[in-house]
């Protein structure tokens, strides 16, 4: 009995639809992705056994370095940083920022300069800003600019969570001034950022 030969059909797959989807996804991510601000501050945080993880957005972070310098940072969810700079400019009429300075503020990590040096700092080239030794935000009772950053940051994003990150060797008087500033601005709840340490109670159960 003769064999019946089934005609072979082409296995070519039309990839046009798949290509269209790929380009649509690529365009979507390019338009919606927000660049994370570069942060070059390095601190050796103390350790704890707390396993609470902070979210990546809606965070206002205050950092105190080993030499007592205070830095302020906030994420840019819903253009928070643009709103913050506008509010700082409104509070201090002598501070007017150009579009280039506003973009530099958005892309810069934590700020650690007095307000009278902010424009000059943002005018620097990107590499120069990274290398610049910021003197820290004033926290003295006579010139507590940190309080202004905290207040305007909360107005820019009412749902922001506040975190405090300090080096193990941070001077206690500076930490105390920062905490007093938070209380003066009616911030009585904030998170301390620490490194995770193994819980001794969990070791006993092993």
CORQUI-V855178 format. One record per backbone hydrogen bond with DSSP energy under -1.0 kcal/mol. CO is the residue of the C=O (numbers start at 1). NH is the residue of the N-H. Records with the same first field share a line. If there is no record, write none. Layout:
BEGIN
CO: NH ; NH
END
This chain:
BEGIN
15: 19
16: 20
17: 21
18: 22
19: 23
20: 24
21: 25
22: 26
23: 27
24: 28
25: 29
26: 30
27: 31
28: 32
29: 33
38: 109
43: 45
44: 168
46: 195
48: 197
58: 161
59: 75
60: 163
61: 73
62: 165
63: 71
64: 167
65: 68
69: 65
70: 137
71: 63
72: 111
73: 61
76: 79
79: 83
80: 84
81: 85
82: 86
83: 87
84: 88
85: 89
86: 90
87: 91
88: 92
92: 95
98: 102
99: 103
100: 104
101: 105
102: 106
103: 107
104: 108
107: 38
111: 72
112: 136
114: 117
115: 118
117: 121
118: 122
119: 123
125: 129
126: 130
127: 131
128: 132
132: 134
138: 146
143: 145
145: 149
146: 150
147: 151
148: 152
149: 153
150: 154
151: 155
152: 156
153: 157
157: 160
161: 60
162: 191
163: 62
164: 193
165: 64
167: 170
171: 175
172: 176
173: 177
174: 178
175: 179
176: 180
177: 181
178: 182
179: 183
180: 184
181: 185
182: 187
183: 186
191: 164
195: 48
199: 203
200: 204
203: 206
END
